[in-house]
Amino acid sequence: MDTRGADADEGQTAEPGQAVEAMTEGRIGLHDAGSMRALAHPLRLRILGLLRTGGPHSVGMLVQATGAASGSVSYHLGTLAKHGFVVPAPERERDGRERWWKSAHEMTVMRAEEFLDDPDRREASEAMRRTVLESYHRELLDALDAEMALDADWVAASDSSDGAAHLTIDEMRELTAELDAVHEKWWARGREARPGTRLVRWITHVFPRSAA
């Protein structure tokens, strides 16, 4: 699981007792139940996504973007900071009256198979991933509502599709790797805003379909 915009690419296993592991290329790996439960909250997930895609924000900016109360935003920022997801951005503070925050990493990385034999971590992992999936659903519906405000060319370039195929486990791994390479290519190209660009999101899932 690899999350950049909402709030994980395969990660390395941490040593016992390590809550989160800072990884190369601005990635943070999740390994303990506490850090996963910290992200199993829609507002915290949204705050982290805003900081990752929009850069540093003041508390007031996050209040305006989320519609949440200032005290609530500050509380959830504190929780995210406790688990290493966000850090203060004092370089953005002009008069010291409002605190600024920024994301500590560019993406979150998690390996679900790591927790299959650990009930506590598996439950926390599932809770976090359900919150992420719900955020995807809301984001897709918001994008649909926003289409009327877009130029026709941007609407025409958009896509929403799915597919299914009978694959071996090796073929499924190949599919996942190819999609990951596409994500990496365009993420690397579009990490910074440029003239004529707007933030474009993609959401893909690869999974074995249940026989039920």
Z-matrix of the N, CA and C atoms (Angstrom, degrees):
N
C 1 1.465
C 2 1.517 1 108.90
N 3 1.318 2 116.72 1 131.94
C 4 1.464 3 122.51 2 -175.14
C 5 1.519 4 108.21 3 -134.52
N 6 1.319 5 117.02 4 114.86
C 7 1.459 6 118.96 5 -179.42
C 8 1.514 7 110.29 6 -122.51
N 9 1.334 8 115.63 7 125.57
C 10 1.453 9 120.85 8 178.45
C 11 1.523 10 110.43 9 -111.10
N 12 1.317 11 116.70 10 -51.76
C 13 1.465 12 119.93 11 -171.73
C 14 1.504 13 113.21 12 -86.33
N 15 1.266 14 119.60 13 -36.85
C 16 1.448 15 120.64 14 -179.88
C 17 1.497 16 111.24 15 -89.30
N 18 0.937 17 114.37 16 -47.54
C 19 1.412 18 120.57 17 173.65
C 20 0.325 19 113.30 18 167.82
N 21 8.590 20 162.74 19 -8.27
C 22 1.472 21 80.66 20 146.00
C 23 1.486 22 99.51 21 -154.21
N 24 2.284 23 144.92 22 66.74
C 25 1.401 24 126.85 23 153.05
C 26 1.521 25 108.02 24 28.31
N 27 1.266 26 116.61 25 142.71
C 28 1.452 27 120.26 26 -173.06
C 29 1.519 28 110.35 27 -70.03
N 30 1.325 29 115.73 28 137.74
C 31 1.454 30 120.92 29 -178.20
C 32 1.510 31 111.96 30 -113.16
N 33 1.303 32 116.14 31 169.32
C 34 1.442 33 121.74 32 177.81
C 35 1.521 34 109.28 33 -88.74
N 36 1.316 35 117.15 34 151.55
C 37 1.453 36 121.64 35 179.68
C 38 1.523 37 109.55 36 -78.32
N 39 1.340 38 116.43 37 131.50
C 40 1.458 39 120.68 38 -179.56
C 41 1.521 40 110.68 39 -82.36
N 42 1.320 41 115.94 40 161.17
C 43 1.451 42 121.00 41 173.94
C 44 1.517 43 109.21 42 -68.63
N 45 1.337 44 119.97 43 153.34
C 46 1.456 45 122.53 44 179.31
C 47 1.523 46 110.74 45 -53.66
N 48 1.336 47 115.05 46 134.76
C 49 1.450 48 120.41 47 177.88
C 50 1.512 49 113.65 48 92.78
N 51 1.331 50 117.47 49 -12.40
C 52 1.461 51 119.73 50 177.66
C 53 1.516 52 109.24 51 -78.29
N 54 1.343 53 116.32 52 121.57
C 55 1.457 54 119.95 53 -178.38
C 56 1.513 55 110.73 54 -73.65
N 57 1.310 56 117.27 55 -55.14
C 58 1.458 57 122.34 56 178.43
C 59 1.517 58 107.79 57 -137.57
N 60 1.310 59 115.43 58 150.04
C 61 1.464 60 120.48 59 -175.74
C 62 1.515 61 109.46 60 -122.34
N 63 1.337 62 116.00 61 118.64
C 64 1.450 63 120.03 62 175.60
C 65 1.513 64 107.90 63 -69.55
N 66 1.326 65 116.56 64 133.52
C 67 1.450 66 120.28 65 -174.19
C 68 1.516 67 109.93 66 -122.70
N 69 1.321 68 116.38 67 175.87
C 70 1.444 69 121.18 68 -179.43
C 71 1.522 70 110.15 69 -65.99
N 72 1.339 71 114.58 70 158.14
C 73 1.454 72 122.07 71 176.10
C 74 1.519 73 112.36 72 58.62
N 75 1.317 74 117.06 73 35.17
C 76 1.453 75 120.43 74 174.07
C 77 1.506 76 114.78 75 69.76
N 78 1.327 77 118.31 76 30.12
C 79 1.460 78 121.49 77 -179.60
C 80 1.524 79 110.21 78 -103.63
N 81 1.325 80 115.89 79 147.77
C 82 1.452 81 120.69 80 174.91
C 83 1.523 82 108.35 81 -122.68
N 84 1.326 83 116.27 82 128.83
C 85 1.452 84 121.23 83 -178.58
C 86 1.515 85 111.36 84 -95.55
N 87 1.325 86 116.49 85 139.85
C 88 1.463 87 122.01 86 178.08
C 89 1.521 88 109.39 87 -99.83
N 90 1.338 89 115.29 88 130.23
C 91 1.457 90 119.44 89 -178.70
C 92 1.525 91 113.61 90 -137.07
N 93 1.330 92 118.96 91 -16.15
C 94 1.460 93 118.16 92 -179.10
C 95 1.518 94 110.31 93 -119.17
N 96 1.330 95 114.78 94 159.09
C 97 1.457 96 120.71 95 -175.14
C 98 1.524 97 112.04 96 -63.36
N 99 1.321 98 117.49 97 -37.00
C 100 1.463 99 120.30 98 -176.89
C 101 1.515 100 113.00 99 -61.84
N 102 1.322 101 117.43 100 -44.81
C 103 1.463 102 120.15 101 -179.36
C 104 1.518 103 111.18 102 -67.37
N 105 1.343 104 117.04 103 -35.31
C 106 1.467 105 119.52 104 177.93
C 107 1.525 106 111.15 105 -69.78
N 108 1.322 107 116.72 106 -39.32
C 109 1.468 108 119.22 107 177.75
C 110 1.528 109 111.29 108 -66.47
N 111 1.322 110 116.26 109 -29.29
C 112 1.464 111 119.15 110 177.38
C 113 1.527 112 111.38 111 -61.89
N 114 1.342 113 116.61 112 -31.16
C 115 1.463 114 120.60 113 179.67
C 116 1.523 115 112.67 114 -92.80
N 117 1.337 116 116.84 115 -4.36
C 118 1.468 117 120.18 116 179.38
C 119 1.516 118 110.14 117 -85.63
N 120 1.316 119 116.53 118 44.00
C 121 1.461 120 123.02 119 179.37
C 122 1.523 121 107.25 120 -140.76
N 123 1.316 122 118.81 121 123.77
C 124 1.472 123 120.12 122 -172.85
C 125 1.521 124 114.67 123 -60.30
N 126 1.332 125 118.13 124 -37.26
C 127 1.462 126 118.70 125 -179.08
C 128 1.526 127 111.27 126 -71.83
N 129 1.327 128 116.99 127 -40.43
C 130 1.467 129 118.41 128 177.60
C 131 1.525 130 110.34 129 -63.64
N 132 1.318 131 116.20 130 -40.53
C 133 1.458 132 120.08 131 179.15
C 134 1.527 133 110.65 132 -63.10
N 135 1.324 134 116.19 133 -40.33
C 136 1.470 135 119.64 134 179.98
C 137 1.523 136 111.79 135 -68.20
N 138 1.331 137 116.55 136 -40.61
C 139 1.462 138 120.18 137 177.74
C 140 1.523 139 110.42 138 -60.68
N 141 1.324 140 116.34 139 -45.68
C 142 1.461 141 119.81 140 179.37
C 143 1.523 142 111.20 141 -62.38
N 144 1.334 143 117.02 142 -40.69
C 145 1.457 144 120.62 143 177.66
C 146 1.515 145 112.35 144 -62.22
N 147 1.334 146 116.73 145 -41.48
C 148 1.466 147 120.39 146 178.49
C 149 1.524 148 111.22 147 -62.71
N 150 1.322 149 116.98 148 -40.43
C 151 1.462 150 120.11 149 -179.59
C 152 1.528 151 111.57 150 -70.54
N 153 1.330 152 116.97 151 -32.05
C 154 1.459 153 119.85 152 180.00
C 155 1.525 154 112.39 153 -76.14
N 156 1.312 155 116.72 154 -39.99
C 157 1.464 156 118.47 155 -176.90
C 158 1.519 157 112.98 156 -90.30
N 159 1.333 158 117.11 157 -26.19
C 160 1.462 159 120.23 158 -175.58
C 161 1.507 160 115.44 159 -110.37
N 162 1.328 161 117.35 160 0.97
C 163 1.451 162 120.05 161 -179.42
C 164 1.525 163 112.10 162 78.47
N 165 1.332 164 117.50 163 -171.53
C 166 1.466 165 121.31 164 -177.02
C 167 1.524 166 112.46 165 -56.58
N 168 1.326 167 115.73 166 141.90
C 169 1.460 168 123.30 167 177.45
C 170 1.516 169 109.02 168 -130.88
N 171 1.323 170 115.61 169 149.42
C 172 1.461 171 119.84 170 168.29
C 173 1.521 172 108.09 171 -82.15
N 174 1.319 173 117.20 172 164.89
C 175 1.462 174 120.63 173 176.29
C 176 1.526 175 109.60 174 -58.40
N 177 1.324 176 116.63 175 -41.30
C 178 1.467 177 120.25 176 -179.96
C 179 1.520 178 112.37 177 -61.86
N 180 1.316 179 117.00 178 -39.99
C 181 1.466 180 120.54 179 178.28
C 182 1.520 181 110.67 180 -64.19
N 183 1.339 182 116.50 181 -39.86
C 184 1.467 183 120.14 182 179.01
C 185 1.520 184 110.98 183 -68.48
N 186 1.322 185 116.83 184 -36.28
C 187 1.471 186 121.04 185 175.71
C 188 1.522 187 109.65 186 -60.50
N 189 1.335 188 116.46 187 -46.29
C 190 1.464 189 120.90 188 -179.58
C 191 1.523 190 111.73 189 -64.73
N 192 1.329 191 117.11 190 -38.78
C 193 1.465 192 121.00 191 -176.78
C 194 1.519 193 112.61 192 -73.62
N 195 1.324 194 116.97 193 -33.34
C 196 1.466 195 120.31 194 -175.48
C 197 1.515 196 114.23 195 -100.15
N 198 1.336 197 116.75 196 -22.19
C 199 1.463 198 120.17 197 -175.99
C 200 1.519 199 113.27 198 78.21
N 201 1.322 200 117.57 199 6.10
C 202 1.464 201 121.70 200 179.46
C 203 1.521 202 110.25 201 -85.79
N 204 1.324 203 115.94 202 161.13
C 205 1.460 204 121.39 203 178.79
C 206 1.524 205 110.25 204 -69.74
N 207 1.331 206 116.38 205 151.64
C 208 1.461 207 121.46 206 -178.01
C 209 1.525 208 111.65 207 -58.42
N 210 1.336 209 116.67 208 -42.71
C 211 1.459 210 119.84 209 179.90
C 212 1.516 211 112.23 210 -63.26
N 213 1.328 212 116.38 211 -37.60
C 214 1.458 213 120.87 212 179.21
C 215 1.525 214 110.81 213 -67.58
N 216 1.322 215 116.87 214 -43.81
C 217 1.462 216 120.92 215 178.97
C 218 1.526 217 110.29 216 -61.62
N 219 1.337 218 116.66 217 -43.75
C 220 1.462 219 120.32 218 179.71
C 221 1.531 220 111.36 219 -63.40
N 222 1.327 221 116.11 220 -40.42
C 223 1.467 222 120.13 221 178.70
C 224 1.526 223 111.11 222 -61.59
N 225 1.327 224 116.55 223 -46.70
C 226 1.461 225 119.73 224 -177.57
C 227 1.525 226 111.80 225 -70.37
N 228 1.332 227 117.55 226 -32.20
C 229 1.465 228 120.21 227 173.16
C 230 1.527 229 110.34 228 -62.48
N 231 1.331 230 115.99 229 -39.53
C 232 1.457 231 119.77 230 177.66
C 233 1.520 232 112.19 231 -62.08
N 234 1.336 233 116.27 232 -39.75
C 235 1.462 234 120.07 233 177.83
C 236 1.516 235 111.19 234 -65.80
N 237 1.340 236 116.54 235 -44.26
C 238 1.466 237 120.23 236 178.09
C 239 1.532 238 110.98 237 -62.45
N 240 1.327 239 116.53 238 -38.96
C 241 1.466 240 120.16 239 178.90
C 242 1.523 241 111.12 240 -66.32
N 243 1.320 242 116.74 241 -39.22
C 244 1.470 243 121.38 242 179.52
C 245 1.527 244 111.46 243 -56.99
N 246 1.314 245 116.35 244 -35.70
C 247 1.464 246 120.62 245 -177.72
C 248 1.533 247 112.57 246 -97.89
N 249 1.326 248 117.64 247 8.91
C 250 1.454 249 121.03 248 171.77
C 251 1.513 250 116.17 249 84.80
N 252 1.341 251 118.16 250 12.24
C 253 1.460 252 120.04 251 -177.73
C 254 1.527 253 112.72 252 -83.72
N 255 1.318 254 117.84 253 -32.07
C 256 1.460 255 121.89 254 -179.79
C 257 1.521 256 109.45 255 -131.30
N 258 1.330 257 115.30 256 157.92
C 259 1.466 258 121.65 257 177.49
C 260 1.519 259 108.39 258 -138.43
N 261 1.344 260 117.47 259 155.44
C 262 1.473 261 119.38 260 176.57
C 263 1.521 262 111.29 261 -61.87
N 264 1.335 263 115.23 262 153.06
C 265 1.465 264 121.05 263 176.52
C 266 1.529 265 108.64 264 -123.46
N 267 1.337 266 117.75 265 69.68
C 268 1.474 267 120.44 266 -175.25
C 269 1.517 268 113.52 267 -62.99
N 270 1.329 269 117.23 268 -21.40
C 271 1.467 270 119.94 269 179.36
C 272 1.527 271 112.37 270 -65.21
N 273 1.347 272 116.66 271 -17.99
C 274 1.460 273 120.75 272 178.83
C 275 1.522 274 112.77 273 -91.35
N 276 1.319 275 117.67 274 -11.66
C 277 1.464 276 120.83 275 -176.37
C 278 1.522 277 109.87 276 -80.08
N 279 1.329 278 115.97 277 124.55
C 280 1.466 279 120.96 278 -176.60
C 281 1.523 280 112.56 279 -93.46
N 282 1.320 281 116.51 280 -45.21
C 283 1.466 282 118.90 281 -175.72
C 284 1.526 283 112.90 282 -120.47
N 285 1.327 284 116.43 283 3.68
C 286 1.454 285 119.74 284 177.42
C 287 1.508 286 114.98 285 76.80
N 288 1.326 287 117.58 286 4.14
C 289 1.466 288 119.64 287 -177.02
C 290 1.517 289 112.41 288 -87.08
N 291 1.327 290 117.61 289 -22.51
C 292 1.459 291 119.76 290 -179.38
C 293 1.516 292 109.93 291 -134.98
N 294 1.325 293 116.00 292 132.90
C 295 1.449 294 121.23 293 -176.02
C 296 1.526 295 110.86 294 -83.37
N 297 1.323 296 115.47 295 141.94
C 298 1.457 297 122.43 296 177.08
C 299 1.525 298 109.70 297 -110.62
N 300 1.346 299 115.20 298 150.06
C 301 1.458 300 121.49 299 -179.43
C 302 1.522 301 109.65 300 -133.95
N 303 1.332 302 115.47 301 156.50
C 304 1.459 303 120.92 302 175.15
C 305 1.526 304 108.88 303 -143.30
N 306 1.331 305 115.17 304 158.30
C 307 1.458 306 120.37 305 176.90
C 308 1.524 307 109.76 306 -70.85
N 309 1.329 308 116.32 307 141.01
C 310 1.458 309 120.38 308 179.25
C 311 1.523 310 112.12 309 -83.40
N 312 1.335 311 117.40 310 -16.20
C 313 1.457 312 122.03 311 -177.11
C 314 1.523 313 109.36 312 -145.00
N 315 1.317 314 116.33 313 165.36
C 316 1.452 315 121.08 314 -178.96
C 317 1.516 316 113.31 315 -91.64
N 318 1.329 317 117.74 316 -22.36
C 319 1.457 318 119.68 317 179.96
C 320 1.521 319 110.32 318 -155.73
N 321 1.325 320 115.15 319 161.17
C 322 1.449 321 122.71 320 177.94
C 323 1.524 322 109.02 321 -108.78
N 324 1.323 323 116.81 322 137.16
C 325 1.451 324 122.05 323 -176.03
C 326 1.531 325 109.50 324 -124.41
N 327 1.342 326 116.25 325 133.74
C 328 1.454 327 119.84 326 -179.73
C 329 1.516 328 110.22 327 -148.82
N 330 1.325 329 117.18 328 143.73
C 331 1.461 330 122.55 329 176.30
C 332 1.517 331 107.91 330 -115.00
N 333 1.320 332 116.61 331 105.18
C 334 1.456 333 121.27 332 -175.01
C 335 1.521 334 112.43 333 -62.29
N 336 1.340 335 117.19 334 -32.07
C 337 1.466 336 119.74 335 -178.05
C 338 1.527 337 112.07 336 -65.79
N 339 1.323 338 115.83 337 -17.83
C 340 1.457 339 120.86 338 179.33
C 341 1.532 340 112.10 339 -65.67
N 342 1.347 341 115.94 340 -22.87
C 343 1.454 342 120.05 341 -171.39
C 344 1.533 343 113.70 342 -109.58
N 345 1.313 344 118.22 343 5.20
C 346 1.459 345 120.46 344 -173.25
C 347 1.524 346 112.88 345 -60.14
N 348 1.320 347 117.49 346 -32.10
C 349 1.463 348 120.88 347 -177.94
C 350 1.530 349 112.91 348 -100.42
N 351 1.327 350 116.65 349 12.43
C 352 1.466 351 121.58 350 -179.18
C 353 1.529 352 107.72 351 -124.45
N 354 1.345 353 118.24 352 98.68
C 355 1.474 354 120.89 353 -173.60
C 356 1.523 355 113.97 354 -55.46
N 357 1.330 356 118.39 355 -40.63
C 358 1.462 357 120.76 356 -177.14
C 359 1.523 358 111.11 357 -66.72
N 360 1.315 359 116.01 358 -48.79
C 361 1.467 360 118.73 359 179.93
C 362 1.524 361 111.65 360 -70.52
N 363 1.331 362 118.30 361 -34.35
C 364 1.464 363 120.13 362 177.68
C 365 1.533 364 110.30 363 -63.29
N 366 1.338 365 116.57 364 -42.63
C 367 1.471 366 120.00 365 179.02
C 368 1.522 367 111.00 366 -63.98
N 369 1.336 368 116.71 367 -41.96
C 370 1.462 369 120.18 368 178.58
C 371 1.521 370 111.16 369 -65.70
N 372 1.335 371 116.83 370 -39.29
C 373 1.463 372 121.57 371 178.30
C 374 1.523 373 111.00 372 -62.68
N 375 1.321 374 116.16 373 -44.29
C 376 1.461 375 120.25 374 -179.81
C 377 1.527 376 110.90 375 -64.85
N 378 1.332 377 116.98 376 -41.12
C 379 1.463 378 120.25 377 179.46
C 380 1.522 379 110.79 378 -62.34
N 381 1.332 380 116.75 379 -42.46
C 382 1.462 381 120.19 380 179.25
C 383 1.519 382 111.10 381 -65.44
N 384 1.341 383 116.84 382 -44.74
C 385 1.468 384 119.73 383 -177.49
C 386 1.520 385 111.58 384 -67.91
N 387 1.313 386 118.32 385 -33.08
C 388 1.465 387 119.93 386 174.75
C 389 1.527 388 110.98 387 -64.61
N 390 1.329 389 116.42 388 -39.76
C 391 1.462 390 119.74 389 177.34
C 392 1.518 391 111.02 390 -64.27
N 393 1.338 392 116.79 391 -40.76
C 394 1.467 393 120.61 392 177.89
C 395 1.526 394 110.61 393 -62.80
N 396 1.331 395 117.21 394 -45.35
C 397 1.466 396 120.82 395 -179.91
C 398 1.524 397 111.24 396 -62.94
N 399 1.321 398 117.15 397 -39.75
C 400 1.467 399 120.02 398 176.98
C 401 1.525 400 110.86 399 -64.22
N 402 1.329 401 116.87 400 -36.04
C 403 1.465 402 119.58 401 177.99
C 404 1.524 403 110.70 402 -67.36
N 405 1.352 404 117.53 403 -36.15
C 406 1.456 405 120.39 404 175.92
C 407 1.529 406 110.37 405 -61.30
N 408 1.331 407 115.96 406 -44.36
C 409 1.459 408 120.41 407 -178.99
C 410 1.522 409 110.85 408 -59.82
N 411 1.342 410 116.42 409 -47.06
C 412 1.467 411 119.85 410 179.29
C 413 1.522 412 110.76 411 -62.71
N 414 1.319 413 116.61 412 -39.77
C 415 1.465 414 120.25 413 -178.10
C 416 1.525 415 111.46 414 -65.75
N 417 1.323 416 117.08 415 -39.96
C 418 1.459 417 120.64 416 178.69
C 419 1.527 418 111.19 417 -66.36
N 420 1.330 419 117.16 418 -39.98
C 421 1.463 420 120.15 419 177.41
C 422 1.528 421 111.18 420 -66.83
N 423 1.343 422 116.85 421 -38.76
C 424 1.469 423 119.94 422 176.81
C 425 1.523 424 110.64 423 -63.15
N 426 1.340 425 116.87 424 -38.59
C 427 1.464 426 120.34 425 179.12
C 428 1.523 427 110.87 426 -64.79
N 429 1.331 428 115.91 427 -38.25
C 430 1.463 429 119.98 428 177.76
C 431 1.525 430 110.47 429 -63.95
N 432 1.320 431 116.98 430 -42.63
C 433 1.468 432 121.08 431 178.74
C 434 1.524 433 111.70 432 -64.17
N 435 1.338 434 116.60 433 -30.87
C 436 1.464 435 120.96 434 -174.86
C 437 1.521 436 113.54 435 -84.80
N 438 1.332 437 118.27 436 -5.54
C 439 1.468 438 120.39 437 -175.26
C 440 1.520 439 113.57 438 -59.36
N 441 1.320 440 117.02 439 -35.03
C 442 1.467 441 119.63 440 -176.77
C 443 1.523 442 112.28 441 -63.20
N 444 1.351 443 116.88 442 -21.37
C 445 1.460 444 120.02 443 -179.23
C 446 1.530 445 112.18 444 -91.85
N 447 1.326 446 117.55 445 -0.72
C 448 1.455 447 121.26 446 -177.75
C 449 1.523 448 111.88 447 -95.05
N 450 1.324 449 115.88 448 153.40
C 451 1.458 450 120.03 449 169.50
C 452 1.526 451 108.93 450 -65.37
N 453 1.329 452 116.64 451 149.88
C 454 1.461 453 121.18 452 -177.16
C 455 1.528 454 112.06 453 -58.49
N 456 1.343 455 117.81 454 -33.49
C 457 1.457 456 120.49 455 -179.03
C 458 1.526 457 111.77 456 -64.01
N 459 1.341 458 116.67 457 -37.62
C 460 1.462 459 120.17 458 178.51
C 461 1.524 460 110.84 459 -69.40
N 462 1.317 461 116.50 460 -36.60
C 463 1.467 462 120.11 461 177.24
C 464 1.526 463 110.14 462 -66.57
N 465 1.339 464 116.16 463 -43.51
C 466 1.463 465 120.54 464 -178.79
C 467 1.531 466 111.52 465 -64.50
N 468 1.325 467 117.56 466 -31.21
C 469 1.464 468 121.00 467 -179.38
C 470 1.522 469 112.78 468 -81.12
N 471 1.320 470 116.44 469 -8.21
C 472 1.461 471 120.26 470 179.70
C 473 1.522 472 110.49 471 -77.25
N 474 1.330 473 116.55 472 162.90
C 475 1.456 474 120.18 473 -178.70
C 476 1.517 475 109.72 474 -151.84
N 477 1.314 476 115.57 475 143.06
C 478 1.464 477 121.66 476 171.99
C 479 1.513 478 106.42 477 -143.58
N 480 1.325 479 116.43 478 113.82
C 481 1.459 480 119.09 479 -173.99
C 482 1.520 481 110.13 480 -150.85
N 483 1.326 482 115.19 481 169.28
C 484 1.455 483 120.50 482 175.40
C 485 1.517 484 108.34 483 -149.57
N 486 1.316 485 116.35 484 172.27
C 487 1.449 486 120.49 485 179.36
C 488 1.514 487 110.34 486 -162.54
N 489 1.309 488 115.96 487 170.90
C 490 1.462 489 121.04 488 177.74
C 491 1.523 490 108.54 489 -153.08
N 492 1.329 491 116.60 490 146.30
C 493 1.464 492 121.88 491 179.53
C 494 1.518 493 109.02 492 -152.98
N 495 1.326 494 115.78 493 152.37
C 496 1.461 495 120.87 494 175.98
C 497 1.531 496 107.88 495 -83.84
N 498 1.332 497 116.80 496 111.31
C 499 1.455 498 121.89 497 -174.07
C 500 1.524 499 111.53 498 -126.90
N 501 1.317 500 115.91 499 151.31
C 502 1.456 501 120.49 500 168.77
C 503 1.527 502 107.97 501 -78.27
N 504 1.330 503 116.72 502 170.26
C 505 1.461 504 119.40 503 178.94
C 506 1.525 505 110.77 504 -63.24
N 507 1.343 506 118.00 505 -36.03
C 508 1.467 507 120.33 506 177.89
C 509 1.522 508 111.57 507 -67.47
N 510 1.330 509 116.89 508 -38.39
C 511 1.469 510 120.27 509 177.85
C 512 1.520 511 110.88 510 -67.91
N 513 1.322 512 117.18 511 -36.73
C 514 1.468 513 120.16 512 177.04
C 515 1.524 514 110.60 513 -64.89
N 516 1.343 515 116.21 514 -40.70
C 517 1.468 516 119.25 515 175.86
C 518 1.527 517 110.63 516 -61.73
N 519 1.333 518 117.05 517 -39.54
C 520 1.466 519 120.68 518 179.30
C 521 1.527 520 111.06 519 -64.39
N 522 1.317 521 116.93 520 -42.98
C 523 1.461 522 121.07 521 177.36
C 524 1.527 523 110.50 522 -59.46
N 525 1.333 524 116.82 523 -47.91
C 526 1.458 525 121.15 524 -179.57
C 527 1.526 526 111.16 525 -60.31
N 528 1.343 527 116.70 526 -42.50
C 529 1.460 528 120.86 527 -179.53
C 530 1.527 529 111.49 528 -65.31
N 531 1.337 530 117.62 529 -39.12
C 532 1.463 531 120.79 530 179.35
C 533 1.530 532 110.99 531 -66.03
N 534 1.331 533 116.48 532 -42.75
C 535 1.466 534 119.65 533 177.43
C 536 1.520 535 110.85 534 -64.01
N 537 1.331 536 116.68 535 -40.01
C 538 1.452 537 120.42 536 178.73
C 539 1.520 538 111.08 537 -62.61
N 540 1.336 539 117.25 538 -38.76
C 541 1.466 540 120.80 539 178.70
C 542 1.526 541 111.01 540 -64.10
N 543 1.336 542 116.57 541 -39.16
C 544 1.469 543 120.36 542 176.78
C 545 1.523 544 110.45 543 -63.76
N 546 1.333 545 116.30 544 -45.21
C 547 1.469 546 120.10 545 178.06
C 548 1.528 547 110.71 546 -57.87
N 549 1.336 548 116.00 547 -46.90
C 550 1.460 549 120.05 548 -176.88
C 551 1.529 550 111.38 549 -62.92
N 552 1.335 551 116.30 550 -39.86
C 553 1.467 552 120.40 551 -179.37
C 554 1.520 553 111.11 552 -59.20
N 555 1.338 554 116.36 553 -50.91
C 556 1.458 555 119.37 554 -174.20
C 557 1.516 556 112.92 555 -79.47
N 558 1.327 557 116.47 556 -28.62
C 559 1.455 558 119.53 557 174.84
C 560 1.529 559 110.19 558 -65.17
N 561 1.347 560 116.91 559 -42.66
C 562 1.457 561 121.14 560 179.55
C 563 1.531 562 110.78 561 -64.26
N 564 1.338 563 116.63 562 -39.35
C 565 1.465 564 119.71 563 -178.44
C 566 1.526 565 112.03 564 -70.93
N 567 1.317 566 116.59 565 -34.48
C 568 1.458 567 119.27 566 -172.60
C 569 1.507 568 115.43 567 -109.08
N 570 1.321 569 117.88 568 26.27
C 571 1.463 570 119.89 569 -178.09
C 572 1.520 571 112.21 570 -67.11
N 573 1.328 572 117.38 571 -28.43
C 574 1.462 573 121.50 572 179.86
C 575 1.528 574 109.77 573 -116.53
N 576 1.317 575 115.47 574 142.87
C 577 1.471 576 120.39 575 177.60
C 578 1.526 577 109.60 576 -67.74
N 579 1.344 578 115.60 577 140.44
C 580 1.455 579 122.43 578 177.81
C 581 1.524 580 108.69 579 -132.90
N 582 1.331 581 118.82 580 161.65
C 583 1.467 582 119.93 581 177.79
C 584 1.522 583 110.85 582 -55.50
N 585 1.307 584 116.43 583 133.80
C 586 1.459 585 121.65 584 178.67
C 587 1.513 586 114.68 585 86.94
N 588 1.329 587 117.36 586 -2.85
C 589 1.464 588 119.31 587 -179.55
C 590 1.527 589 110.83 588 -99.50
N 591 1.313 590 115.32 589 159.36
C 592 1.454 591 122.25 590 167.76
C 593 1.526 592 106.57 591 -139.73
N 594 1.305 593 117.03 592 161.02
C 595 1.456 594 120.07 593 -178.13
C 596 1.525 595 109.47 594 -68.07
N 597 1.332 596 116.53 595 121.65
C 598 1.465 597 123.27 596 179.52
C 599 1.523 598 108.08 597 -114.76
N 600 1.327 599 117.56 598 130.40
C 601 1.457 600 122.43 599 -179.08
C 602 1.518 601 110.80 600 -108.08
N 603 1.327 602 116.89 601 146.03
C 604 1.455 603 121.39 602 169.60
C 605 1.517 604 107.74 603 -130.24
N 606 1.322 605 115.62 604 144.88
C 607 1.465 606 122.27 605 -179.04
C 608 1.517 607 107.19 606 -136.27
N 609 1.319 608 117.94 607 115.29
C 610 1.463 609 121.45 608 179.51
C 611 1.517 610 109.51 609 -129.24
N 612 1.323 611 115.25 610 152.32
C 613 1.466 612 121.53 611 177.48
C 614 1.522 613 108.48 612 -138.05
N 615 1.314 614 117.01 613 138.84
C 616 1.464 615 122.05 614 173.20
C 617 1.524 616 106.45 615 -126.27
N 618 1.338 617 116.83 616 122.72
C 619 1.458 618 118.79 617 -177.04
C 620 1.518 619 110.05 618 -157.05
N 621 1.339 620 117.70 619 150.76
C 622 1.468 621 119.82 620 175.33
C 623 1.513 622 109.94 621 -74.31
N 624 1.305 623 117.54 622 128.45
C 625 1.470 624 121.45 623 -178.23
C 626 1.526 625 110.25 624 -71.34
N 627 1.324 626 115.46 625 137.45
C 628 1.455 627 120.73 626 177.55
C 629 1.513 628 110.55 627 -64.95
N 630 1.331 629 115.90 628 147.35
C 631 1.454 630 120.40 629 178.46
C 632 1.520 631 112.22 630 -77.56
N 633 1.356 632 116.15 631 -10.34
C 634 1.471 633 120.45 632 -178.05
C 635 1.517 634 111.07 633 -68.89
